[in-house]
Amino acid sequence: MVKIKFCVFLIICLFTSCKTVKNAPDPYKSDLYLSENLTDFTSRMTDKDTVLIFAELNMEWWIRRDEIKVTKKDDQIRLDTTIKEDSTFEMKYEMRTKKLPQTVIQNVEEFENHFENKIARTRDTSVRQYIYKIISPNDTLTFYTNGLSDKGRAVNEYYKFMKQYYPEEKEFEFPEMEFEEVEGFTF
């Protein structure tokens, strides 16, 4: 008799659990596609969307990767930025991590234009280094650089771009360059 009651109880549990799953709400499906909406992706974002931007700033022996999470809350676009940098400058990957305070973007058009103006960088995939990888819920855009001098200019532009959102942050100040004159050397 106990076995029959247990079997009836088990069948009822299975039936109600299956019924509960059928009535569960559909999971959120984003309509955000960067490849189609790069010029206004922040206005198309919902509070459930997250866009990740990886800025790969590595050059020669210097290794740095900035990770930017773009979210929307109360119709405001927010940036959460984390900087990861090799503190040895010897490619030992002893990473220093710095999380910056969350900031709200006041001029989203300017933010989007920074990437839209560089859309041509997404087309040449033969170059192996990239400056940005932007990941939305539905697609990814990768922005490439062509050689060390191009990468240096792109890093400099990135620093100026980020300085707008973190004006007090020294992490986005391009280092001063010193030139040494060498006797008998001409370009």
C-alpha positions as CSV (number, residue, x, y, z in Angstrom):
1,M,0.0,0.0,0.0
2,V,2.9,2.4,0.8
3,K,4.4,1.7,-2.6
4,I,1.2,2.5,-4.4
5,K,0.8,5.8,-2.5
6,F,4.4,6.7,-3.3
7,C,3.9,5.9,-7.0
8,V,0.8,8.0,-7.1
9,F,2.6,10.9,-5.4
10,L,5.5,10.6,-7.8
11,I,3.2,10.7,-10.8
12,I,1.4,13.8,-9.5
13,C,4.8,15.5,-8.9
14,L,6.0,14.7,-12.4
15,F,2.7,16.0,-13.9
16,T,2.7,19.2,-12.0
17,S,6.4,19.9,-12.7
18,C,5.9,19.3,-16.4
19,K,2.9,21.6,-16.3
20,T,4.9,24.3,-14.6
21,V,7.6,24.2,-17.2
22,K,5.0,24.7,-20.0
23,N,3.7,27.8,-18.3
24,A,7.1,29.3,-17.8
25,P,7.6,32.6,-19.6
26,D,9.7,32.6,-22.8
27,P,13.3,33.6,-22.2
28,Y,14.3,37.1,-23.3
29,K,15.5,37.3,-26.9
30,S,17.3,40.5,-27.9
31,D,16.7,42.4,-31.1
32,L,20.0,44.1,-31.0
33,Y,22.4,43.4,-33.9
34,L,25.6,45.5,-34.0
35,S,26.1,44.7,-37.7
36,E,22.8,46.5,-38.5
37,N,22.5,49.0,-35.7
38,L,26.0,50.3,-34.8
39,T,25.0,53.9,-35.3
40,D,22.3,53.8,-32.7
41,F,22.8,50.6,-30.8
42,T,22.4,52.3,-27.4
43,S,18.9,53.5,-28.2
44,R,17.9,50.0,-29.4
45,M,19.2,48.4,-26.2
46,T,16.8,47.4,-23.5
47,D,17.4,47.0,-19.8
48,K,18.0,43.3,-20.4
49,D,20.7,43.9,-23.1
50,T,24.4,44.0,-22.3
51,V,27.2,44.9,-24.8
52,L,30.8,44.0,-24.1
53,I,33.7,45.9,-25.6
54,F,37.2,44.5,-25.3
55,A,39.9,47.0,-26.2
56,E,43.1,45.1,-26.9
57,L,45.9,47.6,-26.5
58,N,48.9,45.3,-26.6
59,M,52.0,46.7,-28.4
60,E,55.4,45.0,-28.3
61,W,56.1,44.1,-24.7
62,W,53.2,46.1,-23.2
63,I,50.1,44.0,-22.5
64,R,46.8,45.7,-21.6
65,R,43.2,44.8,-22.1
66,D,40.3,47.1,-21.2
67,E,36.9,45.4,-20.7
68,I,33.9,47.7,-20.9
69,K,30.4,46.5,-20.1
70,V,27.7,48.8,-21.6
71,T,24.3,48.5,-19.9
72,K,21.1,50.5,-19.9
73,K,19.1,51.3,-16.8
74,D,16.4,54.0,-16.4
75,D,17.1,55.1,-20.0
76,Q,20.7,55.9,-19.1
77,I,23.7,54.1,-20.8
78,R,26.2,53.1,-18.2
79,L,29.9,52.0,-18.5
80,D,31.6,49.6,-16.2
81,T,35.3,49.5,-17.1
82,T,38.0,47.1,-15.9
83,I,41.6,47.5,-16.9
84,K,43.9,44.5,-16.9
85,E,47.6,45.2,-17.5
86,D,50.8,43.2,-17.2
87,S,52.7,44.9,-14.4
88,T,56.1,43.5,-15.4
89,F,56.3,44.9,-18.9
90,E,58.2,41.7,-19.6
91,M,55.2,39.6,-21.0
92,K,55.1,37.6,-17.8
93,Y,51.3,38.1,-17.6
94,E,51.4,39.2,-13.9
95,M,48.2,41.2,-14.4
96,R,47.2,44.2,-12.4
97,T,43.5,44.7,-12.4
98,K,41.8,48.0,-11.8
99,K,38.0,48.4,-11.7
100,L,36.9,52.0,-12.5
101,P,33.8,53.5,-11.0
102,Q,30.6,53.2,-13.1
103,T,29.9,56.2,-15.3
104,V,26.9,57.4,-17.2
105,I,27.3,58.4,-20.9
106,Q,25.8,61.9,-21.4
107,N,26.3,62.0,-25.2
108,V,25.5,58.5,-26.6
109,E,25.8,59.7,-30.2
110,E,29.4,60.6,-29.7
111,F,30.0,57.2,-28.1
112,E,28.5,55.3,-31.0
113,N,30.2,57.5,-33.6
114,H,33.6,56.5,-32.3
115,F,32.9,53.0,-33.5
116,E,30.9,53.8,-36.5
117,N,33.7,56.0,-37.9
118,K,36.0,52.9,-37.7
119,I,33.7,50.4,-39.3
120,A,36.1,50.0,-42.2
121,R,38.4,48.3,-39.7
122,T,36.0,45.4,-39.5
123,R,36.3,44.4,-43.1
124,D,40.0,43.3,-43.4
125,T,40.2,40.1,-41.4
126,S,43.6,39.1,-42.8
127,V,45.4,41.3,-40.2
128,R,45.8,39.4,-37.0
129,Q,45.8,42.1,-34.3
130,Y,42.6,43.8,-33.3
131,I,41.9,47.0,-31.3
132,Y,38.2,46.3,-30.4
133,K,35.9,43.4,-30.1
134,I,32.3,44.4,-29.5
135,I,30.0,41.6,-28.5
136,S,26.2,42.0,-28.4
137,P,23.7,39.3,-27.6
138,N,23.4,38.4,-31.3
139,D,26.7,39.2,-33.0
140,T,30.3,40.3,-32.7
141,L,32.2,43.0,-34.5
142,T,36.0,42.9,-34.5
143,F,38.0,46.1,-35.4
144,Y,41.5,45.3,-36.8
145,T,44.7,47.3,-37.0
146,N,47.4,47.2,-39.6
147,G,50.9,47.2,-38.1
148,L,52.5,48.8,-35.1
149,S,52.2,52.4,-36.1
150,D,48.5,52.0,-36.9
151,K,48.0,50.2,-33.6
152,G,49.8,53.1,-31.8
153,R,47.5,55.7,-33.4
154,A,44.4,53.6,-32.5
155,V,45.5,53.3,-28.9
156,N,46.1,57.0,-28.7
157,E,42.5,57.6,-30.1
158,Y,41.1,55.2,-27.6
159,Y,42.8,57.0,-24.7
160,K,41.3,60.3,-25.9
161,F,37.9,58.7,-26.3
162,M,37.9,57.1,-22.8
163,K,39.2,60.3,-21.2
164,Q,35.8,61.9,-22.0
165,Y,34.1,59.4,-19.8
166,Y,36.8,59.2,-17.1
167,P,38.3,62.7,-17.1
168,E,40.1,62.3,-13.7
169,E,41.6,58.9,-14.6
170,K,45.3,58.8,-15.3
171,E,44.9,55.4,-16.9
172,F,43.9,57.2,-20.1
173,E,46.8,59.6,-20.4
174,F,49.0,58.7,-23.3
175,P,52.6,58.5,-22.1
176,E,54.9,61.3,-23.1
177,M,57.4,60.4,-25.7
178,E,61.1,61.2,-25.5
179,F,63.2,61.3,-28.7
180,E,66.8,60.7,-28.5
181,E,69.0,62.2,-31.2
182,V,71.6,59.8,-32.6
183,E,74.6,61.3,-34.4
184,G,74.8,60.3,-38.0
185,F,71.4,58.7,-38.2
186,T,68.9,60.0,-40.8
187,F,65.5,59.0,-41.9
